[in-house]
């Protein structure tokens, strides 16, 4: 099997890369660590979404009996209108979500590397660790298992457990924090999509934007023009493992 081609690399604005010591001290007091999955826990160079993206178009074409090109048009239109393609299919076509999720996540994860250094960095964090994804639990288990970090996480909050409300909606985060009894001030959220950090910021979480090299999304492209972090993004890193290792853990009561 040929290795996946690397996506276009987005330049990192130099003004965003330094890490503030006081802010790092604040995040060191957290005791709940919430990680997005895709292009956050694993590098975007794995290009898993290219597989998922193609399979979404295939499923829509077969399910609706339309040409693949039109299915792709619907796929992207629903994503823009409803936040996820699945949300649009459920609302417009009353489609059951399970067959869609099973099909689109039936992908080759062999391109995901073992990540012993990431494992060690996550393992040193005190308290609880969760995965919060708009994908399925099965997909998260396969990918986190391939990375070698699955056993470090208390639970996976997936799209089904949030009643199919996707990030960045407040309803998705409300479901997640209620289900896991999380106080926002005690938590940190790691994401590659900046809009998915707006609600965590309002909830009092520390927010960490993990730079992604995936450039097929307009939000990722727009980040190239940033000269400062948005207010709801407290930290910005292009290396999750390095960032986690830079945190000085506060061993006091928390």
C-alpha positions as CSV (number, residue, x, y, z in Angstrom):
1,X,0.0,0.0,0.0
2,X,1.3,3.4,-0.9
3,X,1.7,6.0,1.9
4,X,-0.9,8.8,1.8
5,X,0.1,12.0,0.2
6,X,0.7,14.8,2.7
7,X,-1.8,17.6,2.7
8,X,-0.7,21.2,2.0
9,X,1.1,22.6,5.0
10,X,-0.4,25.8,6.5
11,X,2.2,28.4,7.6
12,X,2.2,29.0,11.3
13,X,2.0,32.7,12.2
14,X,5.1,33.4,14.4
15,X,3.1,35.5,16.8
16,X,0.9,32.5,17.8
17,X,3.6,30.0,18.7
18,X,5.1,31.2,22.0
19,X,3.4,29.7,25.1
20,X,2.7,32.0,28.0
21,X,4.0,30.8,31.3
22,X,1.1,32.1,33.4
23,X,-1.4,30.5,31.1
24,X,0.5,27.2,31.2
25,X,0.4,27.4,35.0
26,X,-3.4,27.7,34.9
27,X,-3.8,24.7,32.6
28,X,-1.6,22.7,35.0
29,X,-4.3,22.9,37.6
30,X,-6.9,21.1,35.5
31,X,-8.0,17.7,36.3
32,X,-10.3,16.8,33.3
33,X,-8.6,16.6,29.9
34,X,-10.9,16.4,26.9
35,X,-9.5,15.6,23.4
36,X,-11.0,15.8,20.0
37,X,-10.0,12.8,17.9
38,X,-9.6,13.5,14.2
39,X,-6.6,15.6,13.3
40,X,-6.0,16.3,17.0
41,X,-4.9,13.1,18.6
42,X,-3.4,11.9,15.4
43,X,-1.6,14.0,12.7
44,X,-3.6,15.3,9.8
45,X,-0.9,13.8,7.5
46,X,-2.6,10.5,8.0
47,X,-5.3,11.9,5.8
48,X,-8.0,9.6,7.3
49,X,-10.7,12.2,6.4
50,X,-10.0,11.8,2.7
51,X,-11.2,8.2,3.1
52,X,-14.2,9.2,5.2
53,X,-15.1,12.0,2.8
54,X,-15.2,9.7,-0.2
55,X,-17.3,7.2,1.6
56,X,-19.8,9.8,2.7
57,X,-20.4,10.7,-1.0
58,X,-20.7,7.0,-1.9
59,X,-23.2,6.3,0.9
60,X,-25.4,9.3,-0.1
61,X,-25.3,8.4,-3.7
62,X,-26.5,4.8,-3.0
63,X,-29.0,5.8,-0.3
64,X,-30.7,8.5,-2.3
65,X,-30.1,7.0,-5.7
66,X,-28.4,10.0,-7.1
67,X,-25.2,10.5,-9.1
68,X,-22.0,10.7,-7.1
69,X,-21.4,14.3,-8.2
70,X,-24.8,15.4,-6.9
71,X,-24.3,13.4,-3.7
72,X,-21.1,15.3,-3.1
73,X,-22.9,18.6,-3.6
74,X,-25.5,17.5,-1.0
75,X,-22.8,16.3,1.3
76,X,-21.0,19.7,1.4
77,X,-24.2,21.7,1.4
78,X,-25.5,19.8,4.5
79,X,-22.2,20.3,6.2
80,X,-22.4,24.0,5.8
81,X,-26.0,24.3,6.7
82,X,-26.3,21.8,9.6
83,X,-22.8,21.5,11.0
84,X,-22.3,17.9,9.8
85,X,-23.4,16.0,6.7
86,X,-25.1,13.5,9.0
87,X,-27.3,16.2,10.7
88,X,-28.5,17.3,7.3
89,X,-29.3,13.7,6.1
90,X,-31.2,13.1,9.3
91,X,-33.2,16.3,9.2
92,X,-33.9,16.5,5.5
93,X,-34.2,12.8,4.6
94,X,-35.1,11.3,8.0
95,X,-32.2,8.9,7.6
96,X,-31.2,6.6,10.4
97,X,-27.7,7.5,11.5
98,X,-26.2,4.1,12.3
99,X,-25.8,2.7,8.8
100,X,-24.2,5.9,7.7
101,X,-21.7,6.0,10.5
102,X,-20.8,2.4,10.1
103,X,-20.1,2.8,6.4
104,X,-18.2,6.1,6.4
105,X,-15.9,4.9,9.3
106,X,-15.1,1.6,7.7
107,X,-11.7,2.8,6.6
108,X,-8.0,1.8,6.7
109,X,-6.4,3.0,9.9
110,X,-3.1,1.3,9.3
111,X,-1.7,4.8,8.3
112,X,-2.1,5.9,11.9
113,X,1.2,5.6,13.7
114,X,1.9,4.1,17.1
115,X,2.5,7.1,19.3
116,X,4.4,6.1,22.5
117,X,5.6,9.6,23.2
118,X,2.0,10.9,23.0
119,X,0.9,8.1,25.2
120,X,3.5,9.1,27.9
121,X,2.5,12.7,27.6
122,X,-1.2,11.9,28.1
123,X,-0.5,9.4,30.9
124,X,1.3,12.0,33.0
125,X,-1.7,14.3,33.1
126,X,-3.5,14.0,36.5
127,X,-7.2,13.2,36.7
128,X,-9.7,12.1,34.0
129,X,-9.2,11.9,30.3
130,X,-12.0,11.8,27.7
131,X,-12.3,11.7,23.9
132,X,-15.1,14.0,22.5
133,X,-15.8,13.4,18.8
134,X,-18.4,14.1,16.1
135,X,-17.6,10.6,14.8
136,X,-18.7,7.2,16.2
137,X,-17.4,5.4,19.2
138,X,-16.2,2.5,17.1
139,X,-14.1,4.8,14.9
140,X,-12.6,6.5,18.0
141,X,-11.8,3.1,19.6
142,X,-10.1,1.9,16.4
143,X,-8.0,5.0,15.9
144,X,-7.1,5.5,19.6
145,X,-6.3,1.8,19.8
146,X,-3.9,2.2,16.8
147,X,-2.2,5.1,18.4
148,X,-1.8,3.1,21.6
149,X,-3.7,5.4,23.9
150,X,-7.2,4.0,24.1
151,X,-6.8,2.5,27.6
152,X,-5.8,5.9,29.0
153,X,-9.3,7.4,28.4
154,X,-12.2,7.0,30.9
155,X,-14.8,7.2,28.1
156,X,-15.6,8.4,24.6
157,X,-18.3,10.9,24.1
158,X,-19.4,10.3,20.5
159,X,-22.1,11.7,18.2
160,X,-24.6,9.1,19.4
161,X,-24.1,9.9,23.1
162,X,-24.9,13.5,22.3
163,X,-28.2,12.6,20.6
164,X,-26.6,13.3,17.2
165,X,-26.0,17.0,18.0
166,X,-22.5,17.8,16.7
167,X,-19.8,20.1,17.9
168,X,-19.7,23.1,17.9
169,X,-23.3,23.3,19.1
170,X,-23.9,24.2,22.8
171,X,-26.3,21.2,23.0
172,X,-23.4,18.8,22.2
173,X,-21.2,20.2,24.9
174,X,-24.1,20.3,27.4
175,X,-24.8,16.6,26.8
176,X,-21.1,15.8,27.2
177,X,-20.5,17.8,30.5
178,X,-23.8,16.5,32.1
179,X,-23.1,12.9,31.2
180,X,-19.6,13.0,32.6
181,X,-20.3,15.5,35.5
182,X,-17.7,18.0,34.4
183,X,-17.2,21.4,35.9
184,X,-15.9,23.7,33.1
185,X,-13.4,25.5,35.4
186,X,-11.7,22.1,36.1
187,X,-11.3,21.1,32.4
188,X,-9.1,21.6,29.4
189,X,-10.3,21.1,25.8
190,X,-8.0,20.2,22.8
191,X,-9.3,20.7,19.3
192,X,-8.1,21.3,15.7
193,X,-11.1,23.4,14.8
194,X,-11.2,26.8,16.5
195,X,-15.0,27.2,16.3
196,X,-15.3,24.0,18.5
197,X,-13.5,25.9,21.3
198,X,-16.0,28.7,21.6
199,X,-18.4,26.9,23.9
200,X,-15.7,25.3,26.1
201,X,-14.3,28.9,26.6
202,X,-17.8,30.1,27.7
203,X,-17.9,27.1,30.1
204,X,-14.7,28.2,31.7
205,X,-12.4,25.5,30.2
206,X,-8.8,26.1,29.2
207,X,-8.8,25.8,25.4
208,X,-6.0,24.5,23.2
209,X,-6.0,24.8,19.4
210,X,-3.9,22.0,17.9
211,X,-2.7,23.2,14.5
212,X,-3.8,20.9,11.7
213,X,-2.1,20.6,8.3
214,X,-5.5,19.7,6.8
215,X,-6.2,22.5,4.4
216,X,-9.4,21.4,2.7
217,X,-11.6,23.2,5.2
218,X,-12.2,26.9,4.9
219,X,-11.7,27.5,8.6
220,X,-8.2,26.0,8.4
221,X,-7.4,28.1,5.4
222,X,-8.6,31.3,7.1
223,X,-6.2,30.7,10.0
224,X,-3.3,31.5,7.8
225,X,-4.2,35.2,8.0
226,X,-4.4,35.3,11.8
227,X,-2.1,37.7,13.6
228,X,-3.4,37.0,17.1
229,X,-5.4,34.2,18.8
230,X,-9.2,34.7,19.1
231,X,-10.3,35.4,22.7
232,X,-11.7,31.9,23.0
233,X,-8.4,30.2,22.1
234,X,-6.0,30.3,25.1
235,X,-3.2,28.2,23.6
236,X,-2.0,27.3,20.1
237,X,0.4,24.5,19.3
238,X,1.6,22.6,16.2
239,X,2.8,19.7,18.4
240,X,0.4,18.2,20.9
241,X,2.9,15.9,22.6
242,X,5.4,18.8,23.1
243,X,2.6,21.0,24.4
244,X,1.4,18.4,26.9
245,X,5.0,17.9,28.1
246,X,5.4,21.6,28.6
247,X,2.6,21.8,31.1
248,X,3.8,22.1,34.7
249,X,1.4,20.0,36.7
250,X,0.1,21.6,39.9
251,X,0.1,18.9,42.5
252,X,-1.9,20.9,45.0
253,X,-5.6,20.3,45.7
254,X,-7.7,20.8,42.5
